[in-house]
Amino acid sequence: MAVRGIKGNARDGGHELPGNIHITKRELDALILVSRGLSNNEAAEAIGVSVNTFRNHVYNVMKKLGASNRAHALLTAIEKGMLEVVSEKDSPDIIDDYVLCWICKRAYPSDEYRMRHFEAIVIDHVIMELPEEMACAYEDCKGKYPEDVIGWSRVRESHKEYPEIPEQGVVYETKEAPWYWIEVEEDYELWKKERDLR
């Protein structure tokens, strides 16, 4: 299951809720990373903030949504139309023969993802069996497939020095972002400007 943000009515792309409550786009980005199962450290690194700042984003969005925990915040954000669940088929990057995992920065053939299994969890005294999910081919990575991958051809557009066929296990740095970060063209243009300033 993949979750992506829906552009809201606030200036920053976040959402204005009744009662003058503003949920920022950055807070929603943090919630999207929570849905990916990343640790606080991994998620903070992914969006370029400190761990404390990431935790504050998550705490703030939970408080604003009246949620008692992270899972509750995710469900509430989906119910309120701030996030949406999308099919793995919606990813434009899986048509490439090779993909780069945005989390571990390693490439692999796009059809060699692995299935990740989860233990059952208990929420409000209800046992929930979690479905398997497609994941990065590398066992030590928490990246999801296809939402955390970038098509190799898109990587090579900004890195002409990279080989046509990537070497497995090699770390490839890129400023490109996975498809779920770029929801509409104007967000993409803004993201490119911010990326180029780094």
C-alpha positions in Angstrom: 0.0 0.0 0.0 1.3 3.4 -0.9 0.1 6.7 0.5 0.6 10.1 -1.1 -0.4 13.7 -0.2 -3.2 15.6 -1.7 -2.6 19.2 -2.3 -4.6 21.3 0.1 -6.2 24.7 0.2 -3.4 26.3 2.3 -0.7 28.4 0.6 2.0 25.9 1.4 0.0 23.0 -0.1 -1.1 21.9 3.4 -4.7 21.9 4.6 -6.8 24.4 6.5 -9.3 22.7 8.8 -12.3 24.2 10.6 -11.3 25.9 13.8 -8.4 27.7 12.1 -6.2 24.6 12.2 -3.4 24.5 9.6 -1.7 21.2 8.8 1.4 22.1 6.9 2.7 20.2 3.8 5.8 19.4 5.8 3.7 17.7 8.5 1.9 15.7 5.9 5.3 14.7 4.4 6.3 13.5 7.8 3.2 11.4 8.0 3.8 9.9 4.6 7.2 8.8 5.8 5.6 7.3 8.9 3.4 5.2 6.6 6.6 3.9 4.9 7.8 2.3 8.2 11.0 4.4 8.4 12.6 5.0 11.7 12.7 8.6 13.0 16.4 8.8 12.0 15.8 7.5 8.4 12.7 9.7 7.9 14.5 12.9 9.2 17.4 12.2 6.9 15.0 11.7 3.9 13.5 15.1 4.3 16.7 16.9 5.5 15.7 17.8 9.0 16.9 16.8 12.5 15.3 13.9 14.3 13.8 16.3 16.9 12.3 18.4 14.1 10.8 15.3 12.4 9.3 14.1 15.7 7.9 17.6 16.2 6.2 17.4 12.8 4.7 14.1 13.7 3.6 15.2 17.1 2.0 18.4 15.7 0.0 16.7 13.0 -1.2 14.1 15.6 -2.3 16.8 17.9 -4.0 18.8 15.2 -5.9 15.7 14.0 -6.8 14.7 17.5 -5.0 11.4 17.0 -3.8 9.2 19.9 -1.0 7.6 17.9 0.7 7.6 14.4 -1.6 4.9 12.9 -4.6 6.9 14.1 -3.2 10.1 12.5 -2.7 8.3 9.2 -6.2 7.0 9.1 -7.6 10.4 10.1 -5.6 12.1 7.4 -6.9 9.7 4.8 -10.5 10.1 6.0 -10.2 13.9 5.8 -8.8 13.8 2.3 -5.3 15.0 3.0 -3.7 11.7 2.1 -4.8 9.0 -0.4 -4.0 5.4 -0.7 -2.7 4.6 -4.2 -2.1 1.5 -6.2 1.4 0.3 -6.8 0.5 0.5 -10.5 0.3 4.3 -10.3 4.1 4.6 -10.2 5.6 5.9 -13.4 9.1 4.6 -12.5 8.5 0.9 -12.6 8.5 0.8 -16.4 12.3 1.1 -16.4 14.3 -2.2 -16.5 16.3 -0.9 -13.5 15.3 1.3 -10.5 17.2 3.1 -7.8 15.9 2.8 -4.2 15.7 6.3 -2.8 16.2 5.0 0.7 19.4 3.0 0.4 20.6 4.6 -2.9 21.3 1.2 -4.6 19.9 0.0 -8.0 18.4 -3.3 -8.9 16.3 -4.8 -11.8 12.8 -3.5 -11.5 11.3 -7.0 -11.4 13.6 -8.2 -8.5 11.8 -6.6 -5.6 11.2 -8.8 -2.5 8.1 -9.5 -0.4 8.3 -8.2 3.2 6.3 -10.0 5.9 5.0 -8.3 9.1 4.0 -9.5 12.5 0.3 -9.0 13.5 -0.3 -5.8 15.5 -2.8 -4.8 18.1 -4.7 -1.5 17.9 -7.3 -0.8 20.6 -7.3 -4.5 21.6 -8.0 -5.6 18.0 -5.5 -7.9 16.4 -4.7 -6.9 12.8 -3.0 -9.2 10.4 -0.8 -7.0 8.1 -0.6 -7.8 4.4 2.7 -8.6 2.8 4.2 -5.6 0.9 6.7 -5.3 -2.0 10.0 -3.9 -0.8 13.5 -3.0 -2.0 15.5 -5.9 -3.2 18.1 -5.4 -0.5 17.3 -7.2 2.7 18.9 -4.5 4.9 16.8 -1.7 3.4 13.3 -0.5 4.5 12.5 1.0 1.2 9.1 0.1 -0.4 8.6 -0.9 -4.0 7.5 0.9 -6.1 6.8 4.1 -4.0 10.4 4.5 -2.9 12.1 3.9 -6.3 13.2 6.1 -9.1 13.4 4.9 -12.7 17.0 4.5 -13.8 16.4 6.5 -17.0 15.2 9.4 -14.8 18.3 9.1 -12.6 20.6 9.2 -15.7 18.9 12.4 -17.0 20.7 14.3 -14.2 23.7 12.0 -13.9 25.0 11.3 -17.4 28.2 9.8 -15.9 26.2 6.8 -14.4 26.3 3.6 -16.5 23.4 2.6 -18.7 23.1 -0.6 -16.6 23.8 0.1 -12.9 26.0 -2.2 -10.9 24.1 -3.9 -8.1 25.2 -3.0 -4.6 26.8 0.3 -5.6 25.5 3.5 -4.0 24.4 6.1 -6.5 23.6 9.6 -5.2 20.9 11.6 -6.9 18.9 14.7 -6.4 15.8 13.2 -8.1 12.8 12.2 -5.9 10.4 9.3 -6.0 7.1 9.9 -7.9 4.9 10.4 -4.8 6.8 13.5 -3.8 5.8 15.3 -7.0 2.0 15.5 -7.2 1.4 18.3 -9.6 3.6 20.2 -12.1 3.9 23.4 -10.1 5.0 21.4 -7.0 7.6 19.8 -9.3 8.9 23.1 -10.5 9.1 24.4 -6.9 10.9 21.2 -5.8 13.4 21.6 -8.7 14.2 25.1 -7.6 14.7 24.0 -4.0 16.8 21.1 -5.2 19.1 23.3 -7.3 19.7 25.6 -4.4 21.2 22.8 -2.3 
